[in-house]
């Protein structure tokens, strides 16, 4: 097991090395400049559009709002609680700054993904709208690039079991065992049963559940964090200063924190940021491709809100609580660090908020990623693979719950990085299409 962990550590360091981080941020910056900062300039309009377009009668399977909630169900997960804490524990408070940068430019990436997903989507044998990187690679770049679409679909169908299944189940089981002393296998079985009740009903049921659970839990979690921030409001400027200054200078060892170089802040900030908001991974456009819309740009605007909400809102709340309470220097990591932070600020019930958030966020992530993986598998093998994939997905939940946390996190990190490569290549090559559609939309509303 130690050998496997060492190998995965080396792979993670390679995959998330300077080249990959530059690729991720570089594509986001390139798209943002090419779009002339369209995502930032139209953020408010996108929120207004989302609220007005909660229901739609246009072509598609689920409403634009449900598409966003389905994508958020997959992104708002353990990355927002355990992932943020891990980034701070390994990279120091400065990692938060780099998570913000990943999100700000990731809005352009997420926008571009959804624009292409709607433009190049197809209808399968069951009459369902299917799309995502594998389809916009195949239909946008042509047959000679089909190998890249296959690679993405293969990586996506496998990576889903890491980032969207076992990591989520493992984090929940670990947190529940720590707080309630419930055996991990029992937690795994309960999650499997609940997930089966939703996943076996298909996208319609997943979207309906996500549309109710995601906003409810997100509001509750953010409200709890805002309470902590409000009670420590005089320390907020110092906390923000620490985050920004630590992003560019080495963080000294203090308390249980071993210290971190600037490179560690960048690496873990970007890696956990991408793990959380998934901008560049190519997962979210799979959900947005099913939206009831005939306008790729409008759905792209809705999609980019996912990155804004996930990282700039929810992740920031977790980070501020950890920094404000001083828990970041305790030596704890993962969900245990977030729990310590909330318990420090709200003795007696702070930990329950973290566990409840983990359980709900992880459950919805299981739902969203089951759909992503299923669509990737369908691209490779056709609709006949749908039910076997769902069964295999459910079987993996208890396995993840009882696995070793460190190894599962490392596997998820490696798979995330590999999955992003074909998608980022496609986004760069298809950028002229994205820029053209955006210009045409701006002219149409001028």
Buried (B, 14 or more C-beta within 10 A) or exposed (E): EEEEEEEBBEBBEEBBEEEBBEBBBBBBBBBBEBBEEBBBEBBEEBBEBBEEBEEBEEEBBBBBBBBBBBBBBBBBBBBBBBBBBBBBBBBBBBBBBBBBBBBBBBBBBBBBBBBBBBBBBEEBEEEBBBBBBBBBBBBBBEEEBBEBBBBBBBBBBBBBBBBBBBBBBBBBBBBBBBBEEEEBEBBBBBBBEBBBEBBEEBBEBBBBBBBEBBBEBBEBBBEBBEBBBEEBEEBBEEBBEBBBEBBEEBBEEEEEBBEBBBEBBBBBBBBBBBBBBBBBBBBBBBBBBBBBBEBBBBBBBBBBBBBBBBBBBBBBBBBBBBBBBBBBBBBBBBBBBBBBBBBBBBEEEBBBBBBBBBBBBBBBBBBBBBBBBBBBBBBBBEEEBBEEBBEBBBEBBBBBBBBEBBBBBBBBBBBBBBBBBBBBBBBBBBBEBBBEBBBEBBEEEE
